[in-house]
Amino acid sequence: MTIAETARARQTKKRTRIQEENEERILDAALEIFSSYGLRGATIDQIAALAGMTKPNLLYYFRRKDDIYLSVLRRTLEDWLQPLEALGAGDDPREELRAYLDRKLEMSRDNPKASRLYAMEMLQGAPVLGVVLGTRLKSLVDEKAALMRRWIAEGRMAPVDPYHLIFMVWATTQHYADFEVQIRSVLGDKAAGDRHFEAATRALEDVILVGIFGR
């Protein structure tokens, strides 16, 4: 099932700007509700109220709560995959990995609730996104792993396992969203105004990029 198949308005060949905006409003509101209450605790009424529309109006766009949840998760995954898709567009492996690392950290800074909701889905065994992980996600990671193996063969980066390098980037960058409360508790004033993300960027670049490419 694709995102388009979960939304009624998207099944029409021609969608209006208002339809597109309303769908995004619903998904934005749903992200807030699902990240606070989870799939089971969230209700259609809560989502509709936060989106500023009636329940019947919301149900015009999405038939069920599960459809909204799936669309929120898929939107999050697609947003996250865009920087990975862009990896390799340039000819400098170091700068390509730097851009990917920095963009992933920016996404954790700018949209931590999406990261936490995604993490919750993973911790539950990916009951909704499981199929997507084995197809869309896997094929893209396989493609980028092959790219890194070529860079390694050309002597342009250290011989590290590409899959575990990608996992490492995910783990370190998403930590700043998923464990935000813990980080802010430890850093105190140093985390005010998201200042710690600049230090985090420098630290992760030093550890990961210097470890792979040297200084």
N, C-alpha and C positions, 0 to 999 in steps of 0.2 A: 504494500500500500504506500503510495506517495503522499506528500503533503497535500498535493492538489486533490487527491481522492478523499481526503478527510474533511474538506470544506465544501459546502454546497455551492457557495457563490463562485468558487473556482472551477466548478464543473461546466459553467457556461463558457462558450468560446470567447465572448467579449465581456471583459470585466471592467467596470467603471472605476474611476479614481476613488470614488467614495467607498466602493466595495473593498478595494485594496487597503485603504486607510482604516476601515472598520475592522478588517481581519487583523491588521497589525495592532490595533488598539486592544482587541480581544487577547491576542497572544502576549502583549506586554502586561496586561492585567493578570492573565493566567500565570505568567512567570512569577509575579509577586505573590499570588495566592498559593500556588503549588510549592514555592520555595519556603513558605511559612507553615503550611499545613500538610504538605504531601498530597499524593493523589487521593488517598482515601479520605483525608480530612477536609479537602477542598470541596466546594459546592459550586454548581452553575450559578446560583444566585449571588454568591460572593464575587465571582468573576464578572458577571454582568454589571453588578453595582459599581465595581471599581472601573470597569470600562465605560461607565456612564450610559448604559443602554438597558433596555428591558430584556427579560429572559427570552420571550418569544423572538425578539430581534436577534439576539445572540444565536438562538437555535436555528435561525435561517442560515447562518454561516457554518455552524458545526452541529452535527446531530447529537453528539454525546460528549460527556466530560472526558472520556478516554481519547476521543479524537483530538480534543484541544491539547491534552497532555502530550500526545504523540507529536503534534505539530510544533509545540514549544521545544521539545527535545530535538526534533529534526532540524528546526531552525538554528538551535544552538550548535548542533554538530556541523551543519553546513557552514556557519560563520567560522567555526574553528578550523574547518578543513581548507578554507580559502588561503590562509597563509602557507599551509603545507603544499597546496596545489601550486603556489607561486614559487616554491623552493626549486631552484635550478634554472630560473629564468635568465639569470646572469651567468657570467663565466668565472666568477671568483668564489670558490667554495666557502672561504672564510666569511665573506660578506653575505653570502646567501644564508649561511647558518646564523650569522649575527642578526640579520633581518627577521628570520623566523623566530629566534629566541626573543628578540625585543617585542615583536608583534604579539606573541603569545602572552608575554608578561603584561603588555598594555591591555589585552582583553581581560585578563584576570583583574586588573585595576578598574577597568571601566564597567564590567558586567559580572561582578562576583556572584550574584544570585543565580545566574545561568550556570556558572561552574558548579555551584553547590547542588543545584537540582540535578545536574548531570551526574555528579558524584553519588548522589543518593540513589539514582537509577542503577549505577554500576554496583554499588554495595548490596543492592537487592537482587543482583544476578541478571540485570538488564532484561527484565521480563517484557518490556515494550520495545527496546531498541536492539535486542539481540540479533535479529535477522540483518539489520543494517550494518552492525559491527562486522559481521562475517562477509559482507559483500562490498558496499561502498567504501567503508573505512579500510578494510583489509587490502583491497586492490590499490588504493592510493598509497598506503604505507609500503606495500610491496614495490610499487613503482619508484618511490623515493629511496628505498633501500637499495635498489638496483643502481640508481644514480650515484649514491654514495659509494657503492662498491666500485663503480667506474672511477670515481675520484681517487679512491684508495689505490686502485691498480695503476693509475697514472702518477702516483706518488704525490698527489696534491693534498692529502690529508692522512692522518695517522690511521693505522689499521684497527679501527674500533668496530664493534658490532653495530651496524646501522640501526637495527631494530631497538636495541637497548639504548642507543643514543637518543632516538626519538622518544622512547619511554621516559628517559631521564629529563628531557626538555618538558614533556607533559607534566611529570611529577613535580619538578622544581617550580615551574611557572604557575601551575594551578594551585599549588600549596598556598600561594599568597591570597587566593580567593577562598579556598575551602577552609583554611585555618586562620582566617583574617582576625578573628577575636583573639586567638592565642598570640598571634604576631603583635597585635596592637598592645596586648597586655604586657608582653615582654619589652617591647621597644618604648612604650610610653610616649613621651613628647616627640621622640624621633619619628613617630608614625603620623604626627599631626599633618593634615593637609596632603596626605599621600606622599610625603617627602621620602619615605623609605623606599619607594619604588625606584628612585634614581640610584640609591645605594644598591638595591637588589639587582638592578640591571648591570651595574659595574661588576658586582660580585659574581653573578652568573656568567657573564662574558669572560671574566678572568679565569674562572674555574673550568668552564666547558671549552671555550675557544682556545685559550692558551694551552689547555691540556691536549687539544687535538692538533693545533697548528704551531704552537710555540709562540714566543713573543716576536 
